[in-house]
């Protein structure tokens, strides 16, 4: 009975690890495992599935449109197959979020990332980069390995700020910091380091703001915007400084590893079919002249794991303005809902999801943040659910008590 009671936590823990693992040899078995876990959850919690289909289906509109694009796609079988995978991945994220409170989700996620990163180090698999071989472990790339380290640092910090009770979780939080720093240094990713440090700083800032009244939090945000507004007058100088820092100090490729050429190609393709696009994944995997030319431009023979390194351009090429308007609408609604929640009823999980949302939006301009069988998609779906769900699990609007000495023993805090 205890196993059934904690089945959502166990299933979520395993799904987080399996979906983060991008090893071709075991890929089909991992997908079968994920389907099996979802089926097991259906047997135990069938009403959760009915609720998603009747209440939360708008969150699935982007993958639904991707699947429907098989009707007009240049490669209908490809669009139907990958669209169905996309729907399943988003559905898993929504399901896990509906079965777990935000606090439990964060604890399970932090624990799973900790275990996954250890498995990556033990695996020791390396991949190529401009700096030479770097650790990629069970992930598919250097960027993904760095992203896992970023998630590890931020989720561990969130557990600390929440004041978790169990000693095992406390030590996971403590050990996660040196582990995440080690991985970031191993993959030699300046972007991952900046995102991890910046995201952690923002999380601490939002945690401190919990002690303000709602009006105080709103005034703080407005004040920050007023202070930062004059910066817009020197944006050209800032961009010039950032370019010098990226290209001279960090030795980044001025073409962002060929991204600017991909973006130009994406814009040209999108202008040819502006309304509905070419069909989900059809342009990279199809056999049309556009697909063949694009793969030659990118220097690849297999486009299944490649993309335009821009979420908005990718959606516009795949499903046109129809798909892009729906995606941007959901994205904007999520942002407003999370901001409203952090202003009125803040807590650490909400702060974590808001910071993660902001980092995802920034990342969307240079990478893909939602795709089939990706941890990003799971997190995106969960963020959407927690943004719009009733605030039954949110912290009260009043100032929270002083932080507990989270490394102390329970009896030292007066517990019996």
N, C-alpha and C positions, 0 to 999 in steps of 0.2 A: 504493500500500500504506500509505503514511503517513496518507493521508486516512481509510482504513478503520480503522487502528489508533486514531486519535483521533476516530472517529465518535461515540462516546458523549458526549465533551466538547463537540464541535461541535453535536450535536443538543440537548444540555441547554442550552447557551448560547442557541441560537435559540428553544427552547421557553420559557425563562424570559422572554425579551423579548416573544415573541408572546402569551403568556398574560397578561402584565401590561398589554398594550395593549387598551384598552376603547374602541375607536372603531367605531361601528356600521357605517360605510361599508365598512370592510375586515374586519369580523368574520368573515363566512363564509370569506373567503380565508385568514385566519389559522387557522381551525379545520381547513381542508383541509391547510394546511401542517403543523400539528401531527400530523394523522392520517398524512400522508406520512412524516414523520420517524419516527414510531412504527413504521410499516410497514417503513421502511428498517432500523431497529434489529432488527426481527424477522428480516429476511433475514440480517443479520450475526450476531446473537446469539439464535437461536431457543430455546436451552436456558434463557435467562433468563426467557422467557415461561412456559415449562413450570414452572420453579421457583416463580414467583409464584402460579400457579394451584394448585400442590400444597402449598406451604409457607406462603405469605404471604397466602392468601385471607382469614384472620380480620381483617386490616387493612381489607378491603373490605366488611366486614359492614354498616357504616352506609349506604354508597351502595347496597348490595344490598337492604337493607330498604326504602330509599327507592324503588327501582325496583319491588320487589315490592308496594309500596303501591298500585300501579295496580289491583290486584285489588279493593280496597275503596274506592278513591279516588272523590271526587265529580267529578273530572276525570281519568279514567283515561289518556287520551291525553297529557295534560300531565305526569302523574306518570311515565309510561313514558318519555317523551322526555327530560325533565330528569333523571330517575334514571339513564338510560343515559349522559348527558353527565357526571353525577357519578361514575359508575363509571370512565369513561374518564379523567377528570382524576385521580382517586386512583391509577388504574393507572399513569399516566404518572409520578407522583411516586415510587411504589414501584419502577418500572422504572429510573428514573434513579439512585435510591439503590443499587440492586443492581448497576448497571454502573459506578458511581464509588465510590472510597473517600471517607470523610468529608472528608479533606483536599482531594481534587480537587473534590468537590462544592462545598466552601466557596469555593475559588479561582474556579471557573467561575461560581458564583452572584454573588460580589462583582464580578467583571468585567462580568457581564451587567447588573447593577443600575447600575453606573457608566455603561455605554453607554446604558442605557435612560433614566436621568435626564438625560443630555446631550441625547438625542433629545426628551425632554419640554420642555426649555428652548428648543430650536431650534423645536419646533412652536409653543410659545407660547400654546396654547389656554387660555382662562380660563373659569372657572365661577363661579356665584354663591355667596355666603356671607353670613353676618350682617354681616361687616365690609366687604362689597363684592366686586367681581371679584377672584379670586385664581387663581394658576397651577394648572391641573390637567393640562396637557400631554396625553399619550396615555392617561392614566388616566381613570377615570370620575367622579372626585370629588375634592374637597379632602382628605378623610380618606385616600383611597388614595394621593394624591400625598405627603402627609405620612408615610404608612407606608413608602413607597418610600425616602424620605429617611432614615427610622429604620433600615431594613434596610441602606442604603448605609453609614451611619456604623458600625454594629455589625460588618458583614462586613469592612469595611476595617480596623477595629481588630483583628479576629481574624486577618487576613492579616499584620498587623504582628507580632502576638504569636507567630505561627507561624514568622516569619523566612523569608519566601519568597525564593527565590534570584534570580529573573529581574528585571532592572532595570525592565522594563515593568510588572510586577505591583507593584513597590515604588512606582513613581510613581502608579499607579492608587490605591494605598492612601493615599498622601500627598494627592493631589488630591481624594480622596473626602470629606475632612473639610470643607474650605471649601465644596465643592459641596453637601453635605448640609445644612450650616448655612444656606446661601443659600436652598435650597428650603424649609426649615422656616420661615424668615422670610418668604418669598414667600407661602406658603399661610396664614401667620398662625395656626398650629396649636400651641397650648400643650401639648395632649396629646402630639403627635408629638415636641415638644422634650423634654418630661419623660420619655417612654418612651425616646428615643434616649440621653439623658444617663444616665438610671437604668440602662438596659440595658448601656451601655458601662462604667459603674462596676461593675456586677455581674460583667461579663466579666473585668475586670481583677482583681477580688477572687478569682474562681475560678482565674484564671491564677496568682496569687500562692500560692494554696493547693496548687498542684501540688508545691511544695517541701516540703510536710509529708508525714509518713507517713500511711497510711490511718487509723490511730488518731487522729493529730493532726487530720486533716480532719474526722473524725466528731466529735471533741471540740470543734472550732471551731464546727461547725454546732449541736451541742447547747448549747454555751455561748451562742451567739447567741440561740437559742430561749429559754434561761433568762433572759437579759438582757431580751429583748423581752416575756416573759410578763407582767410587771407592767403593761405598756401596755394589756393587755386590760381593766384596771380603769378606765381613763379613755377607753374607746372612745367613749362619748357625747360627751365634750368634743372628741375628735379629729374625729369626724364633724361636729360643729358648726363647728369651725375650718375644716375642708375645705369645708363649704358656704359659709362666709363668703368663703373664698379664691376659690372657683369663681364665686360669684354676684356678689360685690362687687369683687374685684380683677381677675378675668379676664372679668367681665361675661358669664358663661355664663347661658343660659336656665334658670330654676329647674325647668322641666319637661324639661330635657335635650333641647331641640328637639322636644318632643312625645313623647319616648320613654315617659314614664310613662303616657300615654294608650294607647299601643300595647301596653305591658306588661299593662295592665289588660284590654284586649281579648283579648290572647293567653291570659291566665289564664282568662277566661270561656269562650273557645272550647275550650281544653284540658279544662276540667271537663266539658264536654258530651260529649266523646268521649275518655275518658281512656286507653283501652287501645291503640287503633290510630291514632287521629287522623283527619284528613280526607284524607290522601294527600299525597304530596310535591308541594309548590308549588301544590296545588289551591286553597288558601284565598286566595291572592293573584291567581291567574290564572283561576280557575274562574268560573262564571256563577251560582253559588248565591246565595241572599239574603244569606248571611253574607259572601261575597266582595264583593258589591256594596256592602254596608254598610261593610265594612272599608276599601275603597278610598275611599269618600266620607269616612270618618273621617280617613284620611291625606291627603285632598285630592289624589288622583292618579287618573288614568284608566287607566294601564298599570301592572300590578303585577309585571311580569317582573323588574325590577331593584330591587324594594322588599322589605323584610323587617321583622321585629319588633325588630331591633337588640338581640337577645339570642339567642345560639346555643341555649341550653337550652330557652327557651320556643319557639323556632322548631321545634326537633326534636319537642318534645312536641305542638305543634299538628299538625305534618305526619304523624308516625308514632307518636304516643302514648308511653306508658310503655315499650313494647317497644323503640322506637328510642332513647329517652333512656337506658335502662339499658345498652344495648349501647354507645352513644357514651361515656357516663361511665365504663363499665368499661374501654374502650380507653384513654381519657384518663388514668385513674388508673394503669393498668398502665404506660403510657408514662412517667409521672412517676416511679414507683418504679424502673423500669429505668434511666432517665437518672440518677437520684440514686445508684443503686448503682454505675453506671459511673463517675461523677465521684468517688465515694469510693474505689473500688478501683483503677481504671486511668484516671486523668484525662488529658485532652489538650485542646488548644485547640478543635478542632471539637466535642467533646462539651460543653465549657463553652458554646460558642456555641449549640448546640441546646438545652441546658438553659435558658439565659436566654431564648431565643426561645420555648420551651415555656411558661415562667412568664408571659411577656408575653402570649402567646396566651390562656392561661387567664384572665388579668385582662381581656383585651379581649373575651372571649366573653360577659361579662355586659352589655356595651353595644354589641356588634356581632356580625356573623357571621364566623366564622373558617374555615369550610369550605363550599364551594358549587361548582357546575360552572364550569369554565374560570376558575379563580382561582389566583393565585400562592400564596395562603394554603393552599389545598388541597394544592398541590405540596409546600410546606414541611412541612405537617402529616404527609403520607404519608412523606416522607423522614425526618423526625424519628422516626417510629414504627419505620421499618426500622433506623435506626442505633441506636435504643434497645435493640432485641431481637437485633440481629445479633451473631455471635461477635466477640470483642474482638481479632481478628487485627491490626487496624490501630490499636489504641489504644496510647497511650504506656505505657512501663513504670511500675510502681508506685514505683520509686525516684525520688528527686528529680532533675529534669532539669538539664542544664547551664545555666550562666548565659546569659541572653539574648544573642544575637549583635547586633553593631552592624549592623542590617539595612540601613542606607543605605551601608555601606562596600562597597568593591569586593571581589570574591571573593578576589583575591590578597592583600588586606590581612588576610584571615582565615587565611592560610597554605595556600590551595588552589593546586594546580598545574594 
